Amino acid sequence: MKKFIFSLISTTLASLTISSAHAAWYEVTGVATIVSSEKAARLHALEDAVYKAVDFAGADIGTLAQLAPLLEEEKSQYQFVNSEVRHIVIDRTRVSGNQVRIKARLDIYPTAKACHNTMYKKTIGVANFEIDDPQQAVMGQIYKVGHDFSSLVEKQLANRSYSFVSVGTTRYQIEKARPEHIKMIADDLGAQYLITGHIRDLTATVTQGGLLKDDVINRQFAMDLKVFDGKTGHEINQYSFREVAQWPFAKTSKVDTTSARFWTSTYGEMMQRISRNIMLALESDISCKMTLPEVVAAYGNTVTLDLGRVHGVKEGDKLTLWHTGAFIDQNGIPRNKVSQSDITLTVSRVYEREAEAVVDQANLANSIQIGDVMHKQ
């Protein structure tokens, strides 16, 4: 019989010690601001509760992107199969002022098989997000909102992601038609992946408040996000996000999009929710892709790789070497080639962002070249 351990966590996530080998019930409260409707706010509050519990339990947050559509139907209980979240029970839904608060209990089975537990963390860089139509940024003069939002996404990946190590932002524009340029940017940053975005809608609608009431301004935020492989320069994923939230600032005021006043507003909270959804989408789609430590130096029977302690590398890890190369195809297009070798290596020393590995087959060490990649066995 499975051993059930009943635990309680608050919105501040009070301390809890528990073996991840067993199931546990987590009690948590999710909060969301009402903007378009109570129904939408209820969904966002439930998503907030699920995220808090899964994050605290150490389960796979990458599965939340698949669960989100299943939470749209209003029910008192949800059950799932093939998920670390097995059961959700809604204990109480409360509307207070302009907020919805949901108190829920979740039955979670954290496993050790999630990709963030079995693979090295992937390096990722963020390019500045561009506003497609700057005229839409006139209200509030938020012309730098793309730059500030890209910084928010970078911080979300750096601080909350399980599968990625952020290498920062770049001011260089990423263009799909220039894969060689993308490879150069990724190489300069030391990034396996690069993401870029375009903000395509910042329009607002104004509802007249009448004699004794202020006007109500609801503003859109819609963007497209693209993910590029830094090794090939090719696009591998794209996403679209759209939300609407109340714009609580005067139509003629200038808004500082780096200020706490902006990010704690209803509009700023909405953008923070989108940044979390971006992180969850990347966790869902990319966390299980192969992480490829690269040879950056070789001397004798020892090589240096470009991943270290922050990426999850541990002394004693076994690696398989893949030789890399390039060729020109029959159409004159440069292509990359990766071929598996018979060489294996054992990690001998680990530093913060680098590690050293010893070649197990000393007679084959001379065939290793800078740029060759490895895969954790």
N, C-alpha and C positions, 0 to 999 in steps of 0.2 A: 504494500500500500504506500502510495506516495505520501511523503511527509509535508503537510501544509504549515507554513509559518506565517502567521498573521502579523502584518507590520503596518505602521502608520507613518505617513509622511505628509507634511503640510506644504503649503505653497513655497515656504522657505526651504523645503527639503531637509528636514531634521535628520540628524545622523542615524544610520541604520547599518547594522552588520549582519550579513546574510550569506550563506553559501549559494553560489550561482548554480549549483547542481540541482537545487530543489525549486519547486514552484513557490511563488509568494504573491499574496494579495497586497496591492499598494493602493492607499487611499490618498487622493490628491484633488485639488481644486483648480479648475481652469477658468480664466477670465478673458472676456472680449468686450470691446466697445460696440454698442449698437450704432450702425451707420445706415445701411439701406433697409434692414429689417431685423426683427428679433430672431427670425429663423436663421439668417446668415450669421448673426452674432453667436447663436447657440452652437452652430457648427464650428466656428472659430474657437469658442471656449472649450468645446470637447476636444478639438485637435490640440489645443494648448495643454489640456490635462493629460492626454495620451503621450504627448511629447515629453512632458515633465517626468512622468512615471517611467517611460522607456529609457530616457536618458539617465535617470537616477539608478535604475536597475542594471545598467550596463548592457542592455540588450541591443539588438541591431536597429539603429535609428533609420537605416536605409529601407526598412520594410514599411515605414510610415507613409511613404508616397503611394504604395499600393493600398493601404488601409483607408486613406482619406476619402475616396469615392464611396466606400461602404458605410461611412459615417453620416452621409447626407440624409438618409431616411431617419425621421424622428422616432426613436424607440427607447424603451427603458433598459433594454439589454442588447448586447451584441456578442455574437460568438464567431470565432474564426478558426479555420483549420490551416495547417501549414504555415503558421505564424507564431512568433514568440509571444505575441499578445493573444491569449486564448479566449478571454472573457472580459467584457466591460459591463459594469452595472452602474446605471445612473441613479444615485441616491437622492439628489436634490438639484433642481434648477431654479435659480432665483434671479429675478430682475430687480436691480437696484439703481435708480437714476438712469443713466445711459449705459449701464453695464449689465452683462449677463454673466452669472457665476454658476458653474456646474461642479458639483461634488460627485466624484465617481470613484469606484473601486475597480482595479484592473488585476486580472490574474495573468502573470507574466512568467514565462519559462526562458530565462536567458540561457543561451547555449554557447559552447566554445567553438562552434563551427562557422560563425559569422566571419565574413571576409576580413573585417578589421582585426580579428583575432589571429588569423592565419597568414596574412600577407603583410608586407612592409607598407608603411604609409606612402602615399604618392605625393610628389611635389606639384604644386599648382600655383599659377600666377594669374593675376587679375588685371585686365586692361581697363582704361577709363571708359565708362559708358557714355555714349554720345546722345544728345537730344536731336532727333531728326528734324523737328521744326522749332527752332529757338523762339519763334513768335509765341508759342504756347507757354513759354516760361515767363512771359511779361508780368502776369499777376504774381506779385511777391518778388519779382526779379530773381527767380531761382535758377539763374543760368548755370550755376555750378552744381546743381543737384545730381547730375550724372556722375561727376567726379566724387562727390561726397557719398553717393550711394555705392559706388564701386569700392570705396574704402570700407563701408559698412559690411559689404559682402565679404571682403578680404578678412575683416576681423571675425566675422561669423565662421569662416572656414578655419581661421587660425585658432580660435578659442573653443568652438563647439563641435567641430568635425571629428569623427573617429578615424577616418581613412585618409585624410589629407594633411600635409604640412604646407602652409602658405609660405611662398617665397616673396610675397609683397606685390605691389602694383607696378605697372609700367605705363609711361606716358605715350609710348609708341602705339600708333593705330594698327590694329590687326585686320588685314584684308584677306578674304578667302582666296582671291585670285593670285596671291603672292605667297605660296607655301614656303619658298626658300627664305623669305623675309621672316615668316613666322618661326621657322626653325632657328634663325639667328637670335630672335628675341628670346625664345625658350632657352637657348643655350646660354645666353648672357645671364638670364635669371636663375638658371639651374632648375627649370620647370619641366616636368613630364607632360603637364597639360596647361593650356592657357584658356581663359574664358574672356569673352567680350560681350557687350550688350548695347542695344539701341533702344532708347526710350522713345516710343512712337505716339504716346497720347498723354498730354497733361491738361487737357481741356476741362473747363468747369461749367457747371450749370448753377444758376442763381434762382432761388425761390424767394419771392418777395414776402417779407415778414409782416407787412401791414403797419398800422400806425404805432403800435406799442411793442412791436417785436422786431428784432434784427433780421436782416436777410440771412437765409441759410445757403451756404455755398458748398456744393459737393463737387469734388475734383477727382478726375480719373488718374490712374497711373497704370500704363500698359507698356510692356517692354518685351523684346525678343532677346534671348540669350543663346550664344553659340559656344561650343566647346571644341577646342582644337588639340590634336595630338602634337606635342612639341617635337617628337622624333621625326615625324613625316610632314608636318605642316598642314595636314588635311583635317577638315571638319568631321567630327565624329558624332556630335549630338547637337540638337537645338531644341529650345523650349520657348513657350510664350506664357506670360503672366499678366493678369489684369485684375485690378481691384479698384474700388471707389471708396472714398472716405470724406468726411466733412473737413472743409478747409476753414479753420477757426480764426484766421487772420483777416484783417481789413483788406479790402480789394486794392487799396492804394499803398499799403505798407510794404516795406522792403524786408524780406524774411532771410535771416541768416541760417542756412541749411547745415551749419556746423554746430549750432547752439543746442543746448538741452531743451530749450523752449520749443524748438521745432520737433526734435525727435521724441519728446514726450507728449506731443499733441496727437489728436486722433489720426491725422494724416501721417505723422512720423511713425506712430505705432503700426499703421497699416504697412508702411514700407519696411519696417523691421520684420513683420510677419512674412513679407515676400522674400526678404533676404534669408530667412530661415527655410522657407520652402525651396529656395534655390539650393541651399546646402543639402537639404533632404533629397532633392532630385538627383544631385550629383552622387550622393551616398548610394542611392538606389541603383543608378545606372553604371557607375564607373568603379565603385569600390572593389568589385570582383575582377576587374581587368588586371592583367599581369603587371606587377611592379618590376621594373628593370633597372637594378643598380648598374652603373656604368663604370668601366675601368678608366680612371683618370691618371694613374701612374703605375708603372711596373718596374720592378728591380729584382733581379735574381728570381727567387722562387716565391716572391711576395708581390701582391698587387694592392693598390688603394682603390676603393670604390667610393662613389659620391653620396652614399647614404650612411647614416650613423644612428646614434642612440635615439634621437628624436623621431626617427622613422621606424623604430622598432627593431633595429638590428641588434643581435645578441651574440656574444662570444660562443663559438661552437656551432653556429648556423652552417648548414651545408648548402652550397650553391652549385648550380650547373652553368657552364659558360656557353654563350652563343657568340659566334664570330659575326661581325657586321661588315658590310661592304656596300659599294654603289656601282651602278652600271647605267648605260644609256640604252633604252629599248629601241626597237626598229623604227619608232616614230620620233626619235630624238629626244624623248622625255627622260629626265634623270629618275632613276628608281633606286630604292634602298633594298638591300638583301640581308637577311639574317638567317644563319644556318647553325644548327646545334652541333656542338663538338662533344668529344668524349672526356673533356676536362671537367673535373670537379674541384671545388675549393672549400676550405674550412675557415670561417672567420676567426682570427686570432686576437685582434685588438679592436676595440670600439671607442670612437670619439664622439663628440656631440653631433657632428654632421658628416663625418667620414668614418671609414673603417678599413682595416687591413685584413687580407685573407691570404692563406698559404695554399699554393697549388698542390693538390694531392698527388698528381703525376708529374714529378719534377722534370722528367725528360720532355714534357710537352710545354713547359713554361715559356720557351722562346717563341712559341706560335701565338701567344697572347699579344694583342695590340691595343693601344689607346682607343677607346670608343667601343670596344667589345662590351656586351651586356651579360648580366647574370640573372638567374631565376632561382628563387628559394625553393629547395626541395620540400 
